[in-house]
Amino acid sequence: MWRIIRGILIFVLGSVFLTCTATVLIVRHQYKVNEEFMQEVAKAYTSPVEPAAASQYTAVKTEDGEERELELAPILVEFDLLRAVNSDVVGWIFCDDTVINYPILYGGRYINTSLTGESNVSGCIFEDPVNNPGFGDSNMILYGHHMADGTMFAGIKYWQNMQYLKEHPYFWILTPTQDYKVEVFSAYVTEDTSSSYTIYYEPSGPFTDYIKWVRSLSWVDPEFELDPDAHYVMLSTCAYAFDNARSVVHGKMIPVDSAAGRPIERTVAPEAAASAEPAA
């Protein structure tokens, strides 16, 4: 009888082990497939802005006619082509010298849905559906998984280190109509039910208090100039400091002179600007 029981136990435990091993291998395979897919998406729909191409433009200030160099996002994004794949695309997030280089989707279903609408454990970077689509609210929340292979938003925890923040003081959000340099001013771990997840749609006294409050929670202390009328964004992912912990990063969105990486102000090449000067 004991041999029979032992045999059954060995069979059961072996089956459990094989099932767990298979599950881990399947999940790891999905991670690899998704990251390779996201890399292909970045190659297909983005390209770096060549410094030589960017430097040929100057912006003309209509108030006094003075010229200045444009500040452009460092990549170009083909939003028309990208939205032909999925109309829920609202932007692109990029941070130099990191893995953060992903499309931004709108809607909670992208927690486990790919860019092409298929079920996927990695999901996408997505905007909170409580926000209005896009980046017109006073503050927006973007979510991404903390992937075991370090992809998606796993790396935002590093902004809790001051040296890392000094090396990566900002990231970029690009949209079809306006690009933003996003200045990081707060990073910390909090609960998933924290008031940090409050959304404000327009400037107000409570919103100003909210920005001051999340600034006070920061584990790092960068220089930061509060602007109650600016737009802000929070990045959120899972953390493992305690049950239901979340790593969050707050940034102020500073508009630059491009949309999808291309100049949006009235611009002229230096030669054209010179030829337009009135004769003496």
N, C-alpha and C positions, 0 to 999 in steps of 0.2 A: 504493500500500500504506500509506504513512504517513497519508494522509487517512482511510483505513478505520480504522487503529489509533487515530488521534486521535478519530474519531467514536465509536468504542467506549468510549474512556476518558471522553469527555465524557458519554456516556450513563450509564456506570457511576457516575461521580462525581455526576452530577445525580440519579440514583436514590438514592444514599446520602444526599445532602443532603436530598432530599424525605422520605426515610424518617425521618431524624433529626429533621427539623423536625416531621413529623407526630407522632412519639413524644413530643417535648417538649410540643407543643400538647395531646396527649391527657392527659399526666401533669398539666399545669397545669389542664386542665379538671377532672380528677378531684380535684385539690386544692381547687378552687373549689367543686365540688359537695359534697365532704365537709365543708368548713367551713360552707357554707350549711346543710347537713343538721344538723351539730352545733349550730349556732345555733338551728335550729328545735327540736331536742331540748331545749336549755336552756329555750327559751320554753315548750315544752309541759309539761315535768316539773319546772321549778323556778320559784320566785318570790321576790322579796326579802322579808325580814322587815321589816315596817313598825315604825319606832322607837316609835310611839305604842302599837302592839299589844304590843310586847315590854315596854314600861315599866309596863304595868298589872299585871305579875306580880311577886311577891316569893316567895322560897323560905323555908320555915320549917325551921330547924334543930331536929331532934328532941331533941338533947342539952340545949339550954338555951332553946329556944323563940325565939331571936333571928331576926330577919328580915334578909335581904340580897337585893340585886338578882341576878337570874339572869344568867349569861353564856351567851348563845345564839349559835349559828351565824348568819351574816347572811343565809342563804337557806333556803327550804323546799324539800324534795325529795319528790316523790310516788313513793316506791319501789314501792308496790303496782302502780301503772300502768306504771312503768318495767320491773319484773320480769315483767309480762305480755307485754312485747315481747321480753325476753331474761332468762331466769332466772339467767344467769351474772353479772348485775350485783351487785357486792358493796359499792359505795359511790359517792361523788361527790367530786371534788376541785375546789376553788374557791380562787382567789386574787384579791382585789379589785384593780382597776386593772391587770389583765393579761388575756390571752386564756384563761388556765387556768380552764375552767369545763366539766368533762367528766364523764361517767359512768366508773366504774372497773369493768372486766370481769375475770373470773378465767380464766386459762389462756393459754398461749403462742400459740394459734391466732389471737388477736386482734392479732398483729403485722401481719397483712394481711387482717383480716376486720372488717367493719363491725358496728355495734350490731345490725343486722337480719340478720346472718349472711352477708352477701354479700362477695365478694372485693373488697378495696379497698386501694390502696397506702398510704393514710393510717392504716389500722387503727384501733385504739382505745387508750386508756390501759388497761394491764392489769397485774394482779398476777402476780408470778412463780409458776408452777405448783408450784415446790418449797415455797412457803409453803402453809400450810393456808388454805382460803378465808376471807376476812375479815381481821380485824386483831387476832387473838388471840396471834400469835407475838411473841416479844420484838423482832424486827425484820422488817420487810416490805420488799420491793422492788417499785416500780412503774416500768413502762417506757412510753415514748412516743416516737414518731418526732420527729426534728429536721426539721420541714418547712421547705422553702425559702421559704414564704410567712409564716413566723414563728409558725405555729400549733402545736398539740399541745404538746410539751415543748421546742420550739426556744428558748423564753425562759428556761429554767432556768439557762442559762449566765450570765445577768446577776447571779445571786446570788454570783458570784465577785468582784463589785465591792462594796466596803464601803458606798458611798453608796446603792446599790440595796438592799442588805440593810437599811440603816437605814430606808428608805422602805417596805420589804416584809419586816418581821421574821418574819412567819409566813404560813402558808396554812391552809386548812381541809380536813378530810376528814370527810364526813358519812356516816353509816350508818343503817340502820333502827332500831338499838338504842342507838347512842351516837355523838355528834359529838366531834370533836377539833380544838382549835387546835394547829397543828403549828409549833413554834418552830424556825426554821432555825439550826443551829449549825455547819455545815460545808459547804463547797462547793469543788470542785476538779476537775481533769481527771485521769483515770487510764486504765489499760489495760482492755480488755474481759475480761481474765483475772485482774484484780486480786482480792486477798482482800477488798476492799470488798464483793464480791458473796456473802460468806459469810452464811448464814442461821442464826439461833439461835432455838430454839422456846421457850425459857424462860430465866429469869435464871440466871447462872452466873459463875464467876470469869473464864473465857475471854470471855464476852460483855461483861463490864465492861471487860476489856482491849481488846476490839474497839472499844467506843465511845470509849475514850480514844485509841486509835490513829487512828480516822477523824477524830477532832477535831484531832489533831496534823497531819493532812494538809491542813487547810483553808487556803485562800488568803485568807480573811477571818477576823476575830477578834472575834465577838460575845461578850457575856457568856453563860455557859452553866453551869448547875448540873447535874452528873451525878446521875442517879437510876438505879441498876442495875435497879430493879424496874419502871421505866417501859417503855412501848412506843415503838419508833422506826421511822421509815420512810425509805427512800432513793428518790429520783427519779433515773432514769437515761435518757440519750439519747445519740445519736451526737455526737462532736466531730470537729474536723478539724485538730487540732494535730499529729497524727501518725497512722500507720496504726492502725486499730482503737482509736482514742481514744474515750473516753466522758466526758461532763460528768455529774457526780453532785452531788446535794444531799441532805444528811442533816437530818432534823428529829426533835425529841422530840414525841410525841403527848400533849397535855395534855387530859384529858377535861373537857368543859364540861357545862352543865346542860340540853342538848337532845339529841334524836335526830331526825334528818331535819329539824332546825330548830325542833322543837317541844319545849316544856319536858318534862322527864322526872322532875324531883323533885316531891315533894308541894308544891303551890303554891296560893296563895290570892290573890285580888285584894286590894289595900290595904283596901277597904271591908269585905270579909269578915274580914280579919285583925283590924280594929278591933272589929267586932261580936262577935268570938270572945273578946275579953279578959274575964276575970272581973270581976264587979261589985265595986266597992269596999266 
